[in-house]
Amino acid sequence: MSADVLHAIRDRVREVAAERPYHQLVLVVGDLKSGRTTALRAAAAESTWAYLGLGAALAERLLHVPTRQRPAVVQQLAEDVAREAQGDILAIDNIELLFHPDLAVDPLRLLLALSRHRVVVATWPGTLDGATLTDAEPGHPEHRREPRPACAIVTLQSVGQASQPAPGLTAVYFRDRHSSPWMSRSRPEKQRGYWESLFGPCTGGTRPGRSGA
């Protein structure tokens, strides 16, 4: 992992911690093979940040909740899991579970809520197009666009180069829900295990840009 990438992440975290905005969120944004997970883990390991693999921890609790009730409790369960990770700065990885349409949760709003009282630095499986945060590719049934998100962002190119967007982003939210069938994602087998335990075997086309290791 490039030292420049780690410096970019830590610099953004320090800036947010010093400025203490309403939402203290830093996103490490990257598509498939960008190295976002490796970068976050390396940055957390070299600091005192708490580290949380949100997908597995959240799935473990959702297993005990009936399917129809999951959308009503997923936000609270995510907050409970995050609260148990002690530390002034929380690094959150493996958020792909939040994008499952059955949970009907807005991933960005959830992360923003978690960052109200401490700095949260989280991986985001997607890209930054100008000042618009995206997830999945245009035309995909789960394609999302988040114009001018209220957070700091470090973007990673597939070759591992770090770049930063123009400063001064402001909060503009939207909600984009899809009723299309679930499409399988490219992801590590350990994530596939808890994913299928919640939602059953994945079928359909492969979702591009999800795995970030």
C-alpha positions as CSV (number, residue, x, y, z in Angstrom):
1,M,0.0,0.0,0.0
2,S,1.4,3.4,-1.1
3,A,2.5,5.7,1.8
4,D,0.8,8.5,-0.1
5,V,-2.6,6.8,0.2
6,L,-2.2,6.2,4.0
7,H,-1.1,9.8,4.4
8,A,-4.1,11.1,2.5
9,I,-6.5,9.1,4.7
10,R,-4.8,10.1,8.0
11,D,-4.6,13.8,6.9
12,R,-8.4,13.9,6.2
13,V,-9.1,12.2,9.5
14,R,-7.0,14.8,11.4
15,E,-8.7,17.7,9.5
16,V,-12.1,16.4,10.4
17,A,-11.2,15.7,14.0
18,A,-9.8,19.3,14.3
19,E,-12.7,21.0,12.6
20,R,-15.5,18.9,14.3
21,P,-18.2,19.4,11.7
22,Y,-21.8,18.3,12.3
23,H,-21.0,15.0,10.6
24,Q,-17.5,13.7,11.3
25,L,-17.4,11.3,8.4
26,V,-14.5,10.4,6.1
27,L,-15.1,8.1,3.2
28,V,-12.4,6.0,1.5
29,V,-13.9,5.6,-1.9
30,G,-12.8,3.1,-4.5
31,D,-14.0,0.6,-7.0
32,L,-13.0,-3.0,-7.7
33,K,-9.4,-3.7,-6.9
34,S,-8.7,-0.1,-5.7
35,G,-7.4,-1.4,-2.4
36,R,-9.8,0.6,-0.2
37,T,-10.0,-2.2,2.4
38,T,-6.3,-2.7,2.6
39,A,-5.8,1.0,2.9
40,L,-8.2,1.4,5.8
41,R,-6.8,-1.6,7.7
42,A,-3.3,-0.3,7.3
43,A,-4.2,3.2,8.4
44,A,-6.1,1.8,11.4
45,A,-3.3,-0.6,12.4
46,E,-0.8,2.3,12.5
47,S,-3.0,4.3,14.8
48,T,-5.3,3.9,17.7
49,W,-8.5,3.7,15.7
50,A,-11.1,1.1,16.6
51,Y,-11.8,-1.2,13.6
52,L,-15.2,-2.7,12.8
53,G,-16.2,-5.1,10.0
54,L,-19.7,-3.9,9.9
55,G,-21.1,-6.5,7.6
56,A,-20.4,-9.6,9.7
57,A,-21.3,-7.9,13.0
58,L,-24.6,-6.6,11.7
59,A,-25.5,-9.9,9.9
60,E,-25.0,-11.8,13.1
61,R,-27.7,-9.7,14.8
62,L,-30.0,-9.6,11.9
63,L,-30.1,-13.4,11.7
64,H,-32.3,-13.3,14.8
65,V,-34.8,-10.8,13.3
66,P,-37.6,-11.8,11.0
67,T,-37.0,-10.7,7.4
68,R,-39.9,-8.2,7.3
69,Q,-38.8,-6.6,10.5
70,R,-35.2,-6.0,9.4
71,P,-35.7,-2.6,7.8
72,A,-37.2,-1.3,11.0
73,V,-34.3,-2.3,13.2
74,V,-31.2,-2.2,11.0
75,Q,-30.3,1.4,11.8
76,Q,-30.5,0.8,15.6
77,L,-28.6,-2.5,15.3
78,A,-25.8,-0.7,13.3
79,E,-25.6,2.0,16.0
80,D,-25.4,-0.7,18.7
81,V,-22.6,-2.5,17.0
82,A,-20.7,0.7,16.4
83,R,-21.2,1.8,20.0
84,E,-19.5,-1.4,21.2
85,A,-16.3,-0.5,19.3
86,Q,-14.5,1.8,21.7
87,G,-12.3,4.6,20.5
88,D,-12.4,8.3,19.5
89,I,-12.0,7.3,15.9
90,L,-13.9,4.4,14.3
91,A,-12.8,2.7,11.1
92,I,-15.7,0.9,9.4
93,D,-15.2,-1.6,6.6
94,N,-17.3,-4.1,4.7
95,I,-20.5,-2.0,4.4
96,E,-21.8,-3.8,1.4
97,L,-24.6,-5.4,3.4
98,L,-26.2,-2.0,3.8
99,F,-26.9,-1.8,0.0
100,H,-29.1,-4.9,0.0
101,P,-32.6,-3.7,-1.1
102,D,-34.3,-6.0,1.4
103,L,-32.9,-3.8,4.2
104,A,-34.3,-0.6,2.7
105,V,-31.7,1.5,4.4
106,D,-29.8,4.5,3.1
107,P,-26.1,3.6,3.6
108,L,-24.8,7.2,3.5
109,R,-27.3,8.5,5.9
110,L,-26.6,5.6,8.3
111,L,-22.8,6.3,8.2
112,L,-23.5,10.1,8.7
113,A,-25.6,9.2,11.8
114,L,-22.8,7.1,13.2
115,S,-20.4,10.1,12.8
116,R,-22.3,12.6,14.8
117,H,-20.4,12.2,18.0
118,R,-17.0,10.9,16.9
119,V,-14.9,10.6,13.7
120,V,-15.9,7.7,11.5
121,V,-13.7,6.7,8.5
122,A,-15.4,4.1,6.3
123,T,-14.8,2.4,3.0
124,W,-17.3,3.1,0.2
125,P,-17.6,0.7,-2.8
126,G,-18.0,3.1,-5.7
127,T,-16.5,6.2,-7.3
128,L,-16.6,10.0,-7.0
129,D,-17.8,11.7,-10.2
130,G,-17.0,15.3,-9.8
131,A,-18.9,16.1,-6.5
132,T,-21.3,13.2,-6.9
133,L,-20.7,10.0,-4.9
134,T,-21.8,6.9,-6.9
135,D,-22.3,3.2,-6.2
136,A,-22.4,0.6,-8.9
137,E,-22.3,1.4,-12.6
138,P,-24.8,3.5,-14.5
139,G,-27.6,1.2,-15.8
140,H,-27.2,-1.3,-12.9
141,P,-30.5,-1.7,-11.1
142,E,-28.8,-0.6,-7.8
143,H,-27.0,2.4,-9.2
144,R,-27.0,5.2,-6.7
145,R,-25.9,8.9,-6.9
146,E,-25.3,11.0,-3.9
147,P,-24.8,14.6,-4.9
148,R,-22.4,16.6,-2.8
149,P,-22.3,14.4,0.3
150,A,-21.7,16.0,3.7
151,C,-18.4,14.3,4.4
152,A,-14.7,14.3,3.7
153,I,-13.6,12.0,0.9
154,V,-10.4,10.3,-0.2
155,T,-10.7,8.6,-3.6
156,L,-8.6,5.6,-4.6
157,Q,-7.9,4.7,-8.2
158,S,-7.5,1.1,-9.2
159,V,-3.8,1.5,-9.3
160,G,-3.7,2.7,-5.7
161,Q,-3.3,6.4,-6.3
162,A,-5.0,8.7,-3.8
163,S,-6.7,11.9,-4.8
164,Q,-9.0,14.3,-3.1
165,P,-12.1,16.1,-4.3
166,A,-12.7,19.9,-4.2
167,P,-13.3,21.2,-0.7
168,G,-16.5,22.7,0.5
169,L,-19.0,19.9,-0.2
170,T,-22.4,20.4,1.3
171,A,-25.2,18.0,2.3
172,V,-27.7,17.1,-0.4
173,Y,-29.5,13.9,0.2
174,F,-31.8,11.7,-1.9
175,R,-33.2,8.3,-1.6
176,D,-33.2,5.8,-4.5
177,R,-34.9,2.5,-3.9
178,H,-35.2,-0.3,-6.4
179,S,-37.7,-3.2,-6.5
180,S,-35.6,-5.3,-8.9
181,P,-34.4,-8.8,-7.9
182,W,-31.2,-9.0,-5.9
183,M,-28.1,-9.3,-8.1
184,S,-25.0,-11.1,-6.7
185,R,-21.9,-9.1,-6.0
186,S,-18.2,-9.8,-6.5
187,R,-17.0,-10.2,-2.9
188,P,-14.7,-12.4,-0.7
189,E,-16.1,-15.8,0.4
190,K,-16.2,-14.8,4.0
191,Q,-18.7,-12.1,3.2
192,R,-20.6,-14.4,0.9
193,G,-21.2,-16.7,3.9
194,Y,-23.1,-14.2,6.1
195,W,-24.7,-12.7,3.1
196,E,-26.3,-15.9,2.0
197,S,-27.2,-16.8,5.6
198,L,-29.4,-13.7,5.6
199,F,-30.8,-13.6,2.1
200,G,-30.2,-17.1,0.6
201,P,-28.1,-18.0,-2.4
202,C,-27.2,-15.1,-4.7
203,T,-28.3,-15.4,-8.3
204,G,-28.1,-13.2,-11.3
205,G,-25.3,-11.1,-12.8
206,T,-22.1,-10.2,-10.9
207,R,-22.2,-6.8,-9.4
208,P,-19.1,-4.8,-10.5
209,G,-17.0,-2.7,-8.2
210,R,-17.9,-4.1,-4.8
211,S,-14.8,-6.0,-3.6
212,G,-12.2,-3.5,-2.5
213,A,-9.4,-5.5,-1.1
